[in-house]
Amino acid sequence: MPDASPTGPSKSGPPPSGPLPTRPGLPDGYDVTTDPERIGAARAHALLAAHAYWAEGRTLDVHRGAMAGSRSYGVVTAAGDLAAYARLVTDGATFGWLADVIVDPAHRGHGLGRAVVGRALADVEALGLKRVLLRASDEGRPIYERVGFRAVPEPDSWLELRASTPATSSA
């Protein structure tokens, strides 16, 4: 996927706090990319495996599949190391799920999380998606609220199906 989004003009307004730039002012030596080769499935998997409780037990093959079905965003260093990562799972028209947002602890405090989320939200804006969800920890919630995320209205109307739920049958 090229770094420039070929999706055309926005169909919706900016998030409540205003749009985030696609290339926010990053410190020297960092670059935001959507190029899967620069991000690297193995590098993203290693970052998640080491620092993301929600990805515990995820295999590299499963992560490769997740990347193949998503738009991936990374912040890479001049040396090619992956410093931050996020995925946007979307139908490209109406809905998105922001997932796997992570910043390597060695690179935190430089605005890299904001940069990687900002790049993903720039695509959301360009696509005109009507809704993007994410699951946020208590400590992450204020960060996402600053860029426009809000609690889901009527949360009791949302359901989930977990892999451990038996499949339905017609019998």
N, CA and C of each residue as an Amber inpcrd file, in Angstrom:
protein
   513
   0.8480000  -1.1650000   0.0000000   0.0000000   0.0000000   0.0000000
   0.8990000   1.2350000   0.0000000   0.6910000   2.1560000  -0.9020000
   1.5280000   3.3470000  -0.9480000   1.2280000   4.2620000   0.2270000
   2.1720000   5.1450000   0.5220000   2.0040000   6.0640000   1.6310000
   0.9150000   7.0940000   1.3760000   0.6960000   7.4880000   0.1540000
  -0.3330000   8.4670000  -0.1570000  -1.6650000   7.7500000  -0.3360000
  -2.7100000   8.2660000   0.2840000  -4.0250000   7.6430000   0.1860000
  -4.7140000   8.1020000  -1.0940000  -5.0680000   7.1680000  -1.9950000
  -5.7040000   7.5350000  -3.2590000  -7.2130000   7.5580000  -3.1470000
  -7.7510000   7.8410000  -1.9760000  -9.1700000   7.6460000  -1.7570000
 -10.0330000   8.8370000  -2.1320000  -9.4540000   9.9600000  -2.4420000
 -10.2440000  11.0880000  -2.8750000 -10.6550000  11.9900000  -1.7290000
 -11.5680000  12.9310000  -2.0130000 -11.9380000  13.9220000  -1.0230000
 -12.7740000  13.3280000   0.1000000 -12.7820000  14.0250000   1.2100000
 -13.5290000  13.6000000   2.3790000 -15.0230000  13.7300000   2.1480000
 -15.7770000  12.8170000   2.7620000 -17.2210000  12.8670000   2.6960000
 -17.8280000  13.2020000   4.0430000 -17.0040000  13.3800000   5.0670000
 -17.5260000  13.6880000   6.3890000 -16.6870000  14.7750000   7.0260000
 -17.2170000  15.3750000   8.0850000 -16.5050000  16.4320000   8.7690000
 -15.3780000  15.8910000   9.6250000 -14.5400000  16.8020000  10.1260000
 -13.4140000  16.3900000  10.9690000 -13.9080000  15.8810000  12.3110000
 -13.0610000  15.1140000  13.0260000 -13.4340000  14.7200000  14.3760000
 -13.6250000  15.9580000  15.2340000 -14.3200000  15.8510000  16.3620000
 -14.6450000  17.0310000  17.1590000 -13.4570000  17.9150000  17.5030000
 -12.2740000  17.3620000  17.7140000 -11.1350000  18.1970000  18.0720000
 -10.3570000  18.6770000  16.8560000 -10.8610000  18.4110000  15.6810000
 -10.1930000  18.8410000  14.4650000  -9.3530000  17.7390000  13.8590000
  -9.0870000  17.8190000  12.5710000  -8.3380000  16.7670000  11.9010000
  -6.8840000  16.7390000  12.3530000  -6.3120000  15.5660000  12.3360000
  -4.8930000  15.4180000  12.6270000  -4.1350000  15.3850000  11.3160000
  -2.9640000  15.9840000  11.2660000  -2.1950000  15.9620000  10.0300000
  -1.6760000  14.5560000   9.7490000  -1.4540000  14.2460000   8.4720000
  -0.9380000  12.9330000   8.1140000   0.5420000  12.8170000   8.4220000
   1.2450000  13.9230000   8.5190000   2.6730000  13.9120000   8.8720000
   2.9000000  14.9390000   9.9720000   2.4270000  14.6020000  11.1920000
   2.6250000  15.5670000  12.2710000   4.1090000  15.7940000  12.5050000
   4.4350000  16.8630000  13.2080000   5.8260000  17.1720000  13.4890000
   6.4770000  16.0970000  14.3330000   7.1290000  15.1770000  13.6880000
   7.8400000  14.1100000  14.3830000   9.2800000  14.5250000  14.6310000
   9.8800000  14.0030000  15.6830000  11.3080000  14.2690000  15.8800000
  12.1160000  13.7430000  14.6910000  13.2730000  14.2990000  14.4840000
  14.1540000  13.8060000  13.4300000  14.3990000  12.3190000  13.6290000
  14.4630000  11.5970000  12.5240000  14.7670000  10.1810000  12.5870000
  13.5550000   9.2810000  12.6050000  12.3480000   9.8520000  12.5470000
  11.1140000   9.0590000  12.5190000  10.3240000   9.4000000  11.2600000
   9.6040000   8.4130000  10.7440000   8.7660000   8.6230000   9.5670000
   7.5130000   7.7690000   9.6970000   6.3580000   8.3290000   9.3370000
   5.0960000   7.5880000   9.3130000   4.9730000   6.9170000   7.9530000
   4.5840000   5.6400000   7.9520000   4.4510000   4.9050000   6.6980000
   3.2490000   3.9750000   6.7130000   2.7460000   3.6900000   5.5330000
   1.7310000   2.6450000   5.3510000   2.2830000   1.5110000   4.4960000
   3.5610000   1.5550000   4.2070000   4.2020000   0.5350000   3.3770000
   4.4220000  -0.7330000   4.2050000   3.7350000  -1.8390000   3.8640000
   3.8700000  -3.0690000   4.6440000   5.3040000  -3.5850000   4.7170000
   6.1040000  -3.3230000   3.6880000   7.4960000  -3.7720000   3.7100000
   8.3160000  -2.9850000   4.7360000   8.0490000  -1.6980000   4.8450000
   8.7690000  -0.8860000   5.8370000   8.2980000  -1.2020000   7.2530000
   7.0160000  -1.5000000   7.4050000   6.4800000  -1.8620000   8.7210000
   7.0000000  -3.2390000   9.1200000   6.8100000  -4.2080000   8.2410000
   7.2610000  -5.5700000   8.4860000   6.3390000  -6.3380000   9.4190000
   5.7300000  -7.3970000   8.9250000   4.8310000  -8.2140000   9.7480000
   5.5590000  -8.7750000  10.9590000   6.7730000  -9.2490000  10.7670000
   7.5270000  -9.8190000  11.8890000   7.8590000  -8.7480000  12.9280000
   8.2020000  -7.5340000  12.4670000   8.5070000  -6.4510000  13.4080000
   7.2470000  -6.0410000  14.1850000   6.1210000  -5.9220000  13.4830000
   4.8680000  -5.5590000  14.1520000   4.4660000  -6.6460000  15.1460000
   4.5770000  -7.9000000  14.7270000   4.2400000  -9.0110000  15.6170000
   5.1280000  -9.0040000  16.8550000   6.4190000  -8.7970000  16.6840000
   7.3440000  -8.7850000  17.8180000   7.0090000  -7.6490000  18.7890000
   6.6750000  -6.4740000  18.2660000   6.3100000  -5.3390000  19.1060000
   5.0570000  -5.6600000  19.9160000   4.0570000  -6.2170000  19.2580000
   2.8180000  -6.5820000  19.9470000   3.0460000  -7.7030000  20.9540000
   3.7940000  -8.7240000  20.5570000   4.0390000  -9.8600000  21.4500000
   4.7620000  -9.4240000  22.7190000   5.6390000  -8.4620000  22.5950000
   6.4300000  -8.0180000  23.7430000   5.6860000  -7.0400000  24.6450000
   4.7370000  -6.2530000  24.0820000   4.1920000  -5.1350000  24.8480000
   2.6750000  -4.9990000  24.8510000   1.9280000  -5.9020000  24.2190000
   0.4700000  -5.7570000  24.1210000  -0.2360000  -6.9750000  24.7220000
  -0.8300000  -6.7740000  25.8870000  -1.5250000  -7.8820000  26.5560000
  -2.6220000  -8.4770000  25.6780000  -3.2730000  -7.6610000  24.8460000
  -4.3750000  -8.1350000  24.0310000  -3.9180000  -9.0370000  22.8850000
  -2.6500000  -8.9990000  22.5610000  -2.1390000  -9.8310000  21.4610000
  -1.4370000 -11.0840000  21.9850000  -1.5310000 -11.3330000  23.2830000
  -0.8790000 -12.4920000  23.8810000  -1.3230000 -13.7720000  23.1720000
  -0.3540000 -14.5730000  22.7650000  -0.6390000 -15.8380000  22.1040000
  -0.8690000 -15.7370000  20.6070000  -0.9010000 -14.5360000  20.0580000
  -1.0960000 -14.3690000  18.6140000   0.1600000 -14.8350000  17.8970000
  -0.0010000 -15.6980000  16.9240000   1.1540000 -16.1790000  16.1660000
   1.5000000 -15.2060000  15.0510000   2.7080000 -15.3560000  14.5340000
   3.1230000 -14.5230000  13.4100000   2.2170000 -14.7680000  12.2060000
   1.8430000 -15.9980000  11.9530000   0.9500000 -16.2770000  10.8230000
  -0.4080000 -15.5940000  10.9920000  -0.9460000 -15.6190000  12.2080000
  -2.2130000 -14.9300000  12.4580000  -2.0350000 -13.4370000  12.2490000
  -0.9220000 -12.8870000  12.7150000  -0.7090000 -11.4460000  12.5220000
  -0.5490000 -11.1040000  11.0420000   0.1280000 -11.9490000  10.3010000
   0.2240000 -11.7080000   8.8470000  -1.1660000 -11.6440000   8.2300000
  -2.0480000 -12.5550000   8.6300000  -3.4230000 -12.5310000   8.1330000
  -4.1560000 -11.2650000   8.5460000  -3.9160000 -10.8260000   9.7840000
  -4.5430000  -9.5870000  10.2590000  -4.0710000  -8.4000000   9.4310000
  -2.7850000  -8.3520000   9.1530000  -2.2550000  -7.2620000   8.3290000
  -2.8170000  -7.3150000   6.9100000  -2.9550000  -8.5260000   6.3680000
  -3.4630000  -8.6650000   4.9980000  -4.8980000  -8.1600000   4.8820000
  -5.6680000  -8.2560000   5.9680000  -7.0560000  -7.8210000   5.9450000
  -7.2670000  -6.4250000   6.5040000  -6.2030000  -5.6690000   6.6630000
  -6.2810000  -4.3520000   7.2940000  -5.4070000  -3.3520000   6.5470000
  -5.5850000  -2.1010000   6.8930000  -4.6460000  -1.0540000   6.5050000
  -3.6970000  -0.9110000   7.6800000  -2.4120000  -1.0460000   7.4460000
  -1.4330000  -0.9430000   8.5260000  -0.6940000   0.3790000   8.4620000
  -0.3340000   0.8790000   9.6470000   0.3480000   2.1600000   9.7940000
   1.5140000   1.9510000  10.7440000   2.6290000   2.5430000  10.4330000
   3.7790000   2.4180000  11.3090000   4.5480000   3.7120000  11.3890000
   5.2810000   3.8330000  12.4760000   6.2950000   4.8760000  12.5910000
   7.6110000   4.1260000  12.6630000   8.4780000   4.4010000  11.6990000
   9.7720000   3.7160000  11.6390000  10.8920000   4.7130000  11.9040000
  11.9840000   4.1660000  12.4180000  13.1620000   4.9880000  12.6680000
  14.0270000   5.0190000  11.4160000  14.9900000   5.9030000  11.3960000
  15.9170000   5.9800000  10.2680000  16.6630000   4.6630000  10.0780000
  16.8330000   3.9090000  11.1610000  17.5130000   2.6090000  11.0820000
  16.5780000   1.4950000  10.6230000  15.2870000   1.8220000  10.4300000
  14.3340000   0.8240000   9.9650000  13.5990000   0.0820000  11.0620000
  13.8100000   0.4780000  12.3200000  13.1030000  -0.1600000  13.4260000
  11.6770000   0.3520000  13.4960000  10.7500000  -0.5200000  13.9060000
   9.3580000  -0.1300000  14.0700000   9.1700000   0.4310000  15.4780000
   8.8110000   1.7060000  15.5610000   8.6550000   2.3780000  16.8520000
   7.2000000   2.4670000  17.2860000   6.2540000   2.4380000  16.3330000
   4.8280000   2.5040000  16.6440000   4.0640000   1.8060000  15.5260000
   2.8790000   1.3020000  15.8750000   2.1020000   0.5190000  14.9160000
   0.6150000   0.6480000  15.2300000  -0.2050000   0.5540000  14.1990000
  -1.6660000   0.4890000  14.3320000  -2.2400000  -0.1470000  13.0760000
  -3.4370000  -0.7170000  13.2160000  -4.1610000  -1.2640000  12.0640000
  -5.5540000  -0.6660000  12.0270000  -6.0720000  -0.4660000  10.8170000
  -7.4590000  -0.0630000  10.6110000  -8.1290000  -1.1690000   9.8100000
  -9.0640000  -1.8490000  10.4440000  -9.8550000  -2.8700000   9.7720000
 -11.0950000  -2.1470000   9.2550000 -11.3400000  -2.1980000   7.9450000
 -12.4380000  -1.4110000   7.3860000 -13.0040000  -2.0380000   6.1240000
 -14.2680000  -1.7190000   5.8690000 -14.8650000  -2.0820000   4.5920000
 -14.5590000  -1.0180000   3.5400000 -13.9340000   0.0670000   3.9600000
 -13.5300000   1.1240000   3.0400000 -14.6390000   2.0750000   2.6530000
 -15.8260000   1.8960000   3.2500000 -16.9450000   2.7340000   2.8520000
 -17.7400000   3.2920000   4.0280000 -17.9850000   2.4850000   5.0650000
 -18.8670000   2.9300000   6.1340000 -18.3320000   2.7320000   7.5390000
 -17.4420000   1.7690000   7.7560000 -17.0970000   1.3650000   9.1170000
 -15.6240000   1.0200000   9.2280000 -15.0560000   1.3020000  10.3890000
 -13.6830000   0.9120000  10.6560000 -13.4880000   0.5400000  12.1080000
 -12.4690000  -0.2550000  12.3490000 -12.0780000  -0.6590000  13.6990000
 -10.5900000  -0.3570000  13.8310000 -10.2340000   0.5390000  14.7220000
  -8.8330000   0.8590000  14.9540000  -8.3040000  -0.1470000  15.9690000
  -7.2640000  -0.8630000  15.6040000  -6.7880000  -1.9760000  16.4230000
  -5.2660000  -1.9500000  16.5490000  -4.7860000  -2.6660000  17.5470000
  -3.3520000  -2.9160000  17.7300000  -2.5100000  -1.6500000  17.7960000
  -3.0440000  -0.5850000  18.3790000  -2.2600000   0.6410000  18.5210000
  -1.2240000   0.4190000  19.6260000   0.0470000   0.5860000  19.2750000
   1.1360000   0.3120000  20.2230000   2.3330000   1.2040000  19.8910000
   2.9820000   1.6820000  20.9270000   4.2420000   2.4180000  20.7740000
   5.2810000   1.6760000  21.5980000   6.4040000   1.3890000  20.9990000
   7.4990000   0.7440000  21.7120000   7.8570000   1.6090000  22.9210000
   7.9130000   1.0060000  24.1110000   8.2380000   1.7970000  25.3070000
   9.5250000   2.6100000  25.1740000  10.4830000   2.1360000  24.4210000
  11.7420000   2.8680000  24.2440000  11.5540000   4.1510000  23.4350000
  10.4140000   4.2840000  22.7600000  10.1790000   5.4530000  21.8990000
   8.9940000   6.2920000  22.3640000   8.4470000   6.0000000  23.5400000
   7.2880000   6.7490000  24.0320000   7.6910000   8.1590000  24.4460000
   6.7000000   9.0540000  24.4080000   6.9350000  10.4290000  24.8200000
   7.3830000  11.3520000  23.7080000   7.3390000  10.8690000  22.4550000
   7.7640000  11.6870000  21.3070000   6.6130000  11.9810000  20.3400000
   5.3800000  11.6560000  20.7400000   4.2370000  11.9140000  19.8720000
   4.0300000  10.8670000  18.7960000   4.6520000   9.7060000  18.9270000
   4.5410000   8.6820000  17.8820000   3.1610000   8.0360000  17.8620000
   2.5500000   7.8490000  19.0190000   1.1910000   7.3130000  19.0600000
   0.2210000   8.2450000  18.3660000   0.3510000   9.5240000  18.6500000
  -0.5010000  10.5160000  17.9950000  -0.2610000  10.5000000  16.4780000
   0.9800000  10.3270000  16.0850000   1.3020000  10.3130000  14.6570000
   0.6920000   9.1120000  13.9500000   0.8210000   7.9390000  14.5290000
   0.3090000   6.7390000  13.8660000  -1.2230000   6.7430000  13.8580000
  -1.8420000   7.1810000  14.9450000  -3.3040000   7.2860000  14.9700000
  -3.7490000   8.3970000  14.0240000  -3.0100000   9.5020000  13.9860000
  -3.3530000  10.5950000  13.0710000  -3.3420000  10.1600000  11.6220000
  -2.3700000   9.3420000  11.2470000  -2.3070000   8.8510000   9.8570000
  -3.4940000   7.9500000   9.5580000  -3.8600000   7.0960000  10.5140000
  -5.0330000   6.2310000  10.3190000  -6.3000000   7.0730000  10.2150000
  -6.4290000   8.0860000  11.0760000  -7.6310000   8.9260000  11.0310000
  -7.6830000   9.7790000   9.7700000  -6.5460000  10.1000000   9.1880000
  -6.5490000  10.8020000   7.9030000  -7.1810000   9.9120000   6.8270000
  -6.9030000   8.6230000   6.8670000  -7.5480000   7.6980000   5.9300000
  -9.0390000   7.5860000   6.2130000  -9.4020000   7.5230000   7.4960000
 -10.8210000   7.4870000   7.8630000 -11.5330000   8.6870000   7.2670000
 -10.9340000   9.8470000   7.4230000 -11.5100000  11.0890000   6.8920000
 -11.6320000  11.0300000   5.3640000 -10.5790000  10.5940000   4.6970000
 -10.5900000  10.5350000   3.2340000 -11.6190000   9.5290000   2.7230000
 -11.7920000   8.4380000   3.4370000 -12.7640000   7.4230000   3.0320000
 -14.1970000   7.8410000   3.3390000 -14.3760000   8.7730000   4.2640000
 -15.7120000   9.1900000   4.6610000 -16.4220000   8.1680000   5.5310000
 -15.6650000   7.3970000   6.2940000 -16.2880000   6.3950000   7.1590000
 -17.2040000   7.0730000   8.1700000 -18.3480000   6.4800000   8.4060000
 -19.3180000   7.0580000   9.3220000 -19.0310000   6.7090000  10.7770000
 -18.3550000   5.5970000  11.0110000 -18.0900000   5.1720000  12.3830000
 -16.7790000   4.4030000  12.4390000 -15.9800000   4.7150000  13.4470000
 -14.7650000   3.9660000  13.7410000 -14.7970000   3.6410000  15.2280000
 -14.6010000   2.3960000  15.5390000 -14.5680000   1.9560000  16.9270000
 -13.1610000   1.5660000  17.3230000 -12.9140000   1.5610000  18.6060000
 -11.6980000   0.9750000  19.1550000 -12.0100000   0.5830000  20.5790000
 -11.1930000  -0.3110000  21.0910000 -11.3100000  -0.6820000  22.5010000
 -10.1170000  -0.0620000  23.2060000 -10.3950000   0.7560000  24.2160000
  -9.3310000   1.4930000  24.8900000  -9.2410000   1.0760000  26.3550000
  -8.0150000   0.9860000  26.8280000  -7.7870000   0.7590000  28.2550000
  -8.1500000   2.0350000  29.0110000  -8.2690000   1.9150000  30.3200000
  -8.5580000   3.1070000  31.1260000  -7.4970000   4.1830000  30.9210000
  -6.2140000   3.7730000  30.8560000  -5.1570000   4.7640000  30.6710000
  -5.1000000   5.3000000  29.2420000  -5.5790000   4.5510000  28.2720000
  -5.5760000   5.0130000  26.8910000  -6.7660000   5.8740000  26.5190000
  -7.8570000   5.7160000  27.2520000  -9.1020000   6.4290000  26.9220000
  -8.9090000   7.9400000  26.7710000  -8.2520000   8.6320000  27.6860000
  -8.0970000  10.0900000  27.5120000  -7.3120000  10.4640000  26.2620000
  -6.3700000   9.6450000  25.8800000  -5.5900000   9.9150000  24.6630000
  -6.5040000   9.9040000  23.4430000  -7.3660000   8.8940000  23.3480000
  -8.2730000   8.7840000  22.2080000  -9.3760000   9.8380000  22.2600000
  -9.8200000  10.1740000  23.4470000 -10.8380000  11.2280000  23.5570000
 -10.3100000  12.5620000  23.0510000  -9.0150000  12.8350000  23.2340000
  -8.4270000  14.0810000  22.7470000  -8.4650000  14.1910000  21.2280000
  -8.5520000  13.0630000  20.5100000  -8.6120000  13.1260000  19.0480000
 -10.0240000  12.8590000  18.5250000 -11.0270000  12.8810000  19.4320000
 -12.4140000  12.8450000  18.9870000 -13.2050000  11.5940000  19.3130000
 -12.5740000  10.5480000  19.8100000 -13.3310000   9.3460000  20.1680000
 -14.1980000   9.6310000  21.3910000 -15.3900000   9.0320000  21.4120000
 -16.3320000   9.1540000  22.5180000 -16.8620000   7.7680000  22.8590000
 -17.4490000   7.6400000  24.0540000 -18.0810000   6.3850000  24.4470000
 -19.1810000   6.0520000  23.4340000 -19.3750000   4.7770000  23.2040000
 -20.4010000   4.3250000  22.2600000 -21.7750000   4.6300000  22.8500000
 -22.6180000   5.3500000  22.0940000 -23.9760000   5.5710000  22.5840000
 -24.7260000   4.2360000  22.5920000 -25.5510000   4.0620000  23.5620000
 -26.3490000   2.8410000  23.6830000 -25.4720000   1.5840000  23.6270000
 -24.4940000   1.4770000  24.5180000 -23.5970000   0.3120000  24.4580000
 -24.3270000  -1.0100000  24.6140000 -25.4890000  -1.0020000  25.2480000
 -26.2290000  -2.2540000  25.4100000 -26.7930000  -2.7800000  24.0960000
 -26.7720000  -1.9550000  23.0390000 -27.2680000  -2.4280000  21.7470000
 -26.1850000  -3.1470000  20.9430000 -24.9290000  -3.1220000  21.4330000
 -23.8230000  -3.7720000  20.7380000 -23.6370000  -5.1760000  21.2890000
 -23.3530000  -6.1070000  20.4100000 -23.0800000  -7.4860000  20.7870000
 -21.7540000  -7.9060000  20.1920000 -21.1660000  -8.9430000  20.7580000
 -19.9590000  -9.4990000  20.1730000 -20.0960000 -11.0090000  20.1250000
 -19.3800000 -11.6110000  19.2070000 -19.3080000 -13.0610000  19.0770000
 -17.8560000 -13.4330000  19.2340000 -17.5350000 -14.2090000  20.2280000
 -16.1550000 -14.6470000  20.4790000 -15.9480000 -16.0040000  19.8640000
 -14.7110000 -16.2860000  19.5110000 -14.3670000 -17.5620000  18.8700000
 -14.7620000 -18.7530000  19.7230000 -14.8090000 -18.5930000  21.0320000
 -15.1740000 -19.7070000  21.9070000 -16.6830000 -19.9800000  21.9110000
 -17.4740000 -19.0750000  21.2880000 -18.9010000 -19.2800000  21.2010000
 -19.1910000 -20.3480000  20.1650000 -19.9740000 -21.3660000  20.5280000
 -20.2720000 -22.4200000  19.5360000 -20.9660000 -21.8350000  18.3070000
 -20.5970000 -22.3440000  17.1550000 -21.2300000 -21.9000000  15.9040000
 -22.6740000 -22.3570000  15.8830000 -23.5060000 -21.5510000  15.2520000
 -24.9100000 -21.9370000  15.1510000 -25.0650000 -22.9750000  14.0570000
 -26.0760000 -23.7450000  14.1610000 -26.3620000 -24.7370000  13.1130000
 -27.8360000 -24.6880000  12.7940000 -28.1820000 -25.2110000  11.6540000
 -29.6000000 -25.2140000  11.2490000 -30.3070000 -26.4580000  11.7740000
 -29.5810000 -27.3400000  12.4390000 -30.2000000 -28.5750000  12.9520000
 -30.9130000 -28.3260000  14.2540000
